[in-house]
Amino acid sequence: MATGVYDSRSARQSVGSAGSGSRRHSLLSTDDGNWAPSMQYDYANAWSVNGGDKLSRWRRAYIASDTGDTEGVQSTSLALPDESRFTTCMAMSEDQPLLAVGSGSYETNMFFVQSLDDQLDVKASFASKFPIYSLAFKSNLLMAGTDRNTSVLYKVDRARLLGYASENAIDDTQGAEGPLVRCVGTYKNKAAKSIDIAAPGSHVPTKRVACVEFAPAFAGSSSGAWPPASVAPNSELFLSCLGGVINIWDATRNQQALRVEKVSGQPLCRAAWSAQAPANLIAAAGIDGVISVLDLRRRGKAVAWRTAQPEAAAYGAWLGGGGGEAGGSVNDVAWSPYVPYWLATGGEGGEAHVWDLRYAAADGAAVATLSHPTNHGSIRSLAWSATHADLLSTGTSDKSWWLHSLRADSGGGEAPTVRAAVIADRRAADDIGSVVGLRAKGNAFYTLSACGDLYAHRVAPGALAASTLHRMDGDEFQRVETAVYARDLKGAAETVIGAVQRLKEDPAGDADAGTHPIVRHAESIRRLCDLFKAKPRIAHASWALPPASVALGGGSLADGEQPASVTVTAEAGPKPSSPTAARKDFASDLAYVAYGLPPDFPLEAAASRQPVVWQALELLNMANLRIRLGRMVDIADGAGEKSAAPTDGDGRALWKGVVERERQIMQYVKAEPALFDARLLRAVVKLVLPHDCIAGLTLGLGICQAFLSCQRQHEHRGTMAPVSCEMLDGLVHVLLFPTVFDTDTSGGGGDAGDDAAMAARAVAVPNVQMVRERIGECLAVCPEAVFEMVRLEISIQETVLQGGEQKKVAEDIVATMQRHARATRVLLDNTASAEQRAQIQIHTQFPATTTLSASAVRLYLNSLLSTRGYDEYLANTQWWRAAPPAIPADAGHVIGSDRGWPASFPLARMLNRQAASAIVPRMQRQLDVVLATIKKEPLGLEPRLYRDTLLKAARLGLQLRCDQRLAFAVDVTTKNKATGEALTTRQTVATAIDASVLADAFDDIGSAFLMLLEALTRHSSHRDAFKRAASEARPLHDALGALLAAEPQRHSAEFEQMSDHHKARVMVIRKYLRKLEHYAQSQQHEQPPPVPQGEQQ
């Protein structure tokens, strides 16, 4: 292959605005040299009614006009160095700015052109062995169709052509030293019959390969249908058209085609793969004017859809019409890159047609027709826009390139219709020649004339502004629509950000009580979201070819295969053969895909390049989410108690929709909490809690953390935060309901008669406002500690729902509460003073006081009861029996008459009654049993019983500092052993054990335990007696030591402030601990160390 020398600078010409030396070319000529056009075709008003009237008058008068939107389309031209001036085809690299152009010349007939923003440069030219009549480019492979029945495969070093390091250096032995273009395969195509002699009445045969095209990516299949199981997943498939036959090849095997399909008795002009996986559909058309669609999964004949049966007299059809094109031959077909069942065709009639493949087309009715009044040539090539689903460009035999815009129009009728208008055009200069190649990439269209002129037409936003579909009122919103349609996403995003910010700050929104300003503009926000919506790609399996045309080909689908099928607005499946229904559905689909962004638009990639786009998308998503949540709450409020699980318009439970958006809600609340008012968030969480407690609590906790993060950030910067955690009092109330402040509804209290303290105070029933004010006080002191309560609620609920053995569940709940108390201590130490901690009544050494959740408190205390932690129960509930501080009579009240003092909480009645009737008797019984046993036999109990009872007595003696003895009258039922009758007596029970009883019990049981340890050390039958004594003493030693560690040190100010009774109890326990230490450490000695003088029993 010979390489040509070419000076690209001397052959490049730029056609731009009038100011840059552009030329405007007349579409029509006139013999009258003095004639001047009196009326021009108004491209800017192509869609207007008046423009249409002008166009009609202009056509009737046959007045020629100048053409070209020189401001909206920037064209660059390049004269290729083809001496024969016989260019035939063009192909484009998908991922590189490189074009390949073929020529029918026997000399230099292959050209590679680099396409940059405003210039075209020939990078290399070569002389192939045979003339080239078709080209296909994929990756670094170039397929060429020749005039010798053959298709030739070349490997192209694109990087070296563009001036970079070789892309073949890794897998090619020649690397950078090898040729730029290298032939790697030749494929001999088959025809239906001999093409050397033409049959009477048939088109003159040719050996030219009219079309070659690579298949899009496909998924490997083992079903034997398509592609065959023998084809490797990484193989490249391609088709070649020879005569009326399509040959399908595997590029790795050139001995035999995978499949040979006769489509027509006349030569085919074009065949194209559908870009949709699994790459089984091929559209083909040719001289006879018939448009066919092949489904390669079909056994036998693959034709599954076509416009009409081929006429016996094909030449007559070419002359008179019939079939798919009224003017005869169909020269090009193109699949829509966005809607997989749209197929565009163009031919000798000078019109382009769009077909909806979901409908049978035996009647020849296309769903849309595109033309221009000044086009008197045939359409030689066409291409859909790479950026717009509603733009289709055509290249004609009279050197013209047209850009058509499709629009769905209701027109006042019952069914929508489709109109088309030309919004931009260009015409080749000087030379005579048709447009033989047309490709689209980005916002550019590339055309190739038969005389060797290559053009790049770049469509500017100005050319698209007039064809923008507007669905919003207001200049600002319409500017956004225009910018989006022009794919100026940065400009659209900047306008959106300003518009949404103004909507948020609209003071009129506050006029309606409870209405956020953004809600008033919900319709505008919804339309902006639709405008920026990244529509999903239309799935290949969601549409089907019509059944009537399936039988047309005489084949059948392979076993297990489904008919190829996408619909945007209607249900999936085959459609009946109805031209009216076809046009209606096409118009509906066009209205959907033409507005805003097309399906599968790479919006994320655009946003990553332009941060302002991402910012606008997030802002729109936030506003839209705010509106959706508000609508959900309104629906739930409207349903009231009639529906346990309110649903949206689609019948989906509202709470499930909230759970699905949980992550988004927390993300957006954190980003802009002022947009989501606390009242709305509380109502949203209430939708979830009755159905999924864990999900509701988790969502609520995330919202709380978002508000806290915003507040802390502004505090760090020294600025005013738009929100504060105190606003969340209602949300926290919902998350922790019922709280310790709420009226007890469990039936466990309410009629308790605490004779002294409770009866002496007139306790008011707290209402919701009072409860939330109390929660607000806690949030003001330490919001982190309050949110830790929500986290505790989640942990406890998960433990309960997980289930298991009752004792194990109770132990887990107790451990969870203790961990929570330690975490709360750290939070309060870091953020709250002692006075503030006293104000909110949280005592971290008593876990029951570290949460506002009544259910968590009850589960914890019930778990203590199950694990026999009577001492901890009484120590934790002492705050519900403590005497309230004296307050002035005119002071404000929050809860009851004690300003939030726990003794006045509704929960106090239930806890105090349970303490008096269940806990104190059981604790007293344990003391009595142990004391009675050691009185008879000091060594008659197991060591663990001594330790457990001693620790309980010590804990009660030290930790019951604020306890106030309350008495309750209860009915006690007993059974007469003699008669068996049940006797009910009324007894008085108290909430406390006398301190003297606890002190005596500790002394007596402690002495007995020391005696037991002494006996263990002197047991002569065990060599490990000392270790045994230490193992029994160590647990009690450590527990008492931890208990004393929480007490103030001796001689400290806090110690001196304690009561004499409490000081005495501390000293007794310390003295006993020193005695116990001798046995706890005796494992290090052969005999216990002597007890110090003065401490012997």
Salt bridges, closest charged atoms under 4 A:
ASP7 OD1 - ARG9 NE 3.67
ASP95 OD1 - ARG158 NH1 2.65
ASP121 OD1 - ARG12 NH1 2.71
ASP147 OD1 - ARG148 NE 3.46
ASP157 OD2 - ARG160 NH1 3.80
GLU167 OE2 - ARG158 NE 3.14
ASP172 OD1 - ARG182 NH2 3.40
ASP196 OD1 - LYS207 NZ 3.55
GLU213 OE1 - ARG270 NH1 3.00
GLU236 OE1 - LYS138 NZ 3.01
ASP250 OD2 - ARG253 NH2 3.51
GLU261 OE2 - ARG259 NE 2.70
ASP295 OD2 - ARG297 NH2 3.11
GLU325 OE1 - HIS353 NE2 3.46
ASP332 OD1 - ARG270 NE 2.98
GLU348 OE2 - ARG380 NH1 3.24
ASP356 OD2 - ARG358 NH2 2.72
ASP409 OD2 - ARG419 NE 3.10
ASP431 OD2 - ARG85 NH2 2.40
GLU476 OE2 - ARG502 NH2 1.88
GLU481 OE1 - HIS470 ND1 2.83
ASP506 OD2 - ARG520 NH1 2.82
ASP506 OD2 - HIS521 NE2 2.91
GLU523 OE2 - ARG526 NH2 2.44
GLU523 OE2 - ARG527 NE 3.47
ASP530 OD2 - ARG526 NH1 2.99
ASP530 OD1 - LYS533 NZ 3.41
ASP559 OD1 - ARG299 NH1 3.80
GLU561 OE1 - ARG297 NH1 3.61
ASP585 OD2 - LYS575 NZ 3.99
ASP589 OD2 - ARG358 NH2 2.88
GLU660 OE2 - ARG652 NH2 1.87
GLU672 OE2 - LYS504 NZ 1.83
ASP677 OD1 - ARG626 NH2 3.01
GLU715 OE1 - ARG712 NH1 2.93
ASP742 OD1 - HIS733 NE2 3.04
ASP744 OD1 - ARG858 NH2 2.38
GLU777 OE1 - ARG774 NH1 3.32
GLU777 OE2 - ARG899 NH2 3.95
GLU784 OE2 - ARG712 NH2 2.70
GLU788 OE1 - ARG791 NH1 2.74
ASP812 OD2 - LYS808 NZ 2.87
ASP829 OD1 - ARG837 NH1 3.71
ASP871 OD2 - ARG955 NH1 2.18
ASP898 OD2 - ARG761 NE 2.95
GLU942 OE1 - ARG944 NE 3.00
ASP948 OD2 - LYS952 NZ 3.18
ASP963 OD1 - ARG881 NE 2.81
ASP971 OD1 - ARG986 NH1 2.85
ASP994 OD1 - ARG965 NH1 3.43
GLU1014 OE2 - ARG1018 NE 2.33
GLU1032 OE1 - ARG947 NH1 2.52
GLU1032 OE2 - ARG1028 NE 3.20
ASP1038 OD1 - ARG1034 NH1 3.46
ASP1038 OD1 - HIS1037 ND1 3.46
GLU1047 OE2 - ARG961 NH2 3.06
GLU1047 OE1 - HIS1062 NE2 2.99
GLU1056 OE1 - LYS1063 NZ 3.49
GLU1095 OE2 - ARG1074 NE 3.34
